[in-house]
């Protein structure tokens, strides 16, 4: 008898994001991310030191900068959403959807990592046919 695989889903609101790249802030509290130009270790080791600008600079807007500063490794995404709703109210609606896509982009680009990823998996029962 073949056993069905259990699907695992992640509870996004319980994840705790941690910043893993360098950043700078200016006097207006606007964040500029400094991302490495290359993902490959070989390229980073041999080519990046020879470039004039070894890092890409990405400037975040006011909302993105606020979210970035809240990613300190202590707050989960639910806490960050509550702070952002208090701070920006109608400007950030729909808050959870916007934060979800923002964190997806940050994770895909390897700008953040989640410190409690394994704890946030929720076992989903197998679907019946």
C-alpha positions as CSV (number, residue, x, y, z in Angstrom):
1,X,0.0,0.0,0.0
2,X,1.4,3.3,-1.0
3,X,1.6,6.0,1.7
4,X,0.6,9.5,0.8
5,X,3.0,12.3,1.6
6,X,1.9,14.8,4.1
7,X,2.1,18.4,2.9
8,X,3.8,21.0,5.0
9,X,2.8,24.6,5.0
10,X,4.5,27.6,6.7
11,X,2.7,30.0,9.0
12,X,4.2,33.2,7.6
13,X,3.0,35.4,10.5
14,X,5.1,33.4,13.0
15,X,8.4,33.6,11.0
16,X,11.2,35.8,12.6
17,X,13.2,37.6,9.8
18,X,16.9,38.5,10.4
19,X,18.9,40.8,8.1
20,X,21.9,39.1,6.5
21,X,23.3,41.9,4.3
22,X,24.9,45.2,5.1
23,X,22.9,48.4,5.0
24,X,23.2,52.2,5.6
25,X,20.7,54.7,6.8
26,X,20.6,58.4,6.0
27,X,19.2,61.3,8.1
28,X,15.7,60.7,6.8
29,X,15.9,57.1,8.0
30,X,15.8,55.8,4.4
31,X,17.7,52.5,4.1
32,X,20.1,51.6,1.4
33,X,20.9,47.9,1.1
34,X,24.4,46.9,-0.1
35,X,23.9,43.6,-1.8
36,X,26.9,41.6,-3.2
37,X,27.1,41.8,-6.9
38,X,27.7,38.1,-7.4
39,X,26.1,35.0,-5.8
40,X,28.9,32.6,-6.8
41,X,31.7,32.2,-4.3
42,X,34.2,32.0,-7.1
43,X,33.0,35.3,-8.6
44,X,32.9,37.0,-5.2
45,X,36.5,35.9,-4.4
46,X,38.2,36.7,-7.7
47,X,36.2,39.3,-9.6
48,X,34.4,41.4,-7.0
49,X,37.5,42.8,-5.3
50,X,38.7,44.1,-8.7
51,X,35.5,46.1,-9.4
52,X,35.1,49.8,-8.7
53,X,31.8,49.1,-7.0
54,X,31.7,45.5,-5.6
55,X,28.2,46.0,-4.2
56,X,24.8,46.9,-5.7
57,X,23.0,49.6,-3.8
58,X,19.2,49.4,-3.4
59,X,17.3,52.2,-1.8
60,X,14.1,51.3,-0.1
61,X,11.1,53.7,0.3
62,X,9.7,54.9,3.6
63,X,7.6,51.8,4.2
64,X,10.3,49.3,3.1
65,X,12.9,51.1,5.3
66,X,10.6,50.9,8.3
67,X,10.0,47.2,7.7
68,X,13.8,46.6,7.3
69,X,14.6,48.3,10.6
70,X,12.0,46.1,12.4
71,X,13.7,42.9,11.1
72,X,16.0,42.6,14.1
73,X,15.7,38.9,14.7
74,X,13.4,39.4,17.7
75,X,10.0,40.3,16.2
76,X,7.9,37.9,14.1
77,X,6.0,39.1,11.0
78,X,2.8,39.4,13.0
79,X,4.4,41.9,15.3
80,X,5.9,43.8,12.4
81,X,2.5,44.0,10.7
82,X,0.9,45.4,13.9
83,X,3.6,48.1,14.2
84,X,3.3,49.0,10.5
85,X,-0.5,49.3,10.7
86,X,-0.2,51.7,13.7
87,X,2.5,53.7,12.0
88,X,1.1,53.9,8.4
89,X,-2.7,53.0,8.9
90,X,-4.4,53.3,5.5
91,X,-1.2,53.8,3.5
92,X,-0.1,50.2,3.9
93,X,-3.5,48.4,3.4
94,X,-3.8,45.5,2.7
95,X,-1.0,45.0,5.2
96,X,-0.5,41.3,5.4
97,X,-0.5,40.7,1.7
98,X,2.0,43.5,1.1
99,X,4.3,42.3,3.8
100,X,4.0,38.8,2.5
101,X,5.1,39.7,-1.0
102,X,7.8,42.0,0.4
103,X,9.3,39.3,2.6
104,X,9.1,36.8,-0.3
105,X,11.2,39.2,-2.4
106,X,13.7,39.8,0.3
107,X,14.1,36.0,1.0
108,X,14.4,35.2,-2.7
109,X,17.2,37.8,-3.1
110,X,18.9,36.4,0.0
111,X,18.7,39.7,1.9
112,X,17.0,38.1,4.9
113,X,16.8,34.6,6.6
114,X,14.3,33.3,9.0
115,X,15.6,32.2,12.4
116,X,12.7,29.9,13.3
117,X,11.8,28.4,9.9
118,X,11.6,24.7,11.1
119,X,9.3,25.6,14.0
120,X,6.8,27.3,11.8
121,X,5.9,24.3,9.6
122,X,2.3,23.2,10.0
123,X,1.5,19.6,9.1
124,X,-1.4,19.4,6.7
125,X,-3.4,16.2,6.5
126,X,-3.2,14.4,3.1
127,X,-6.0,15.2,0.6
128,X,-8.5,12.5,0.1
129,X,-9.3,11.5,-3.5
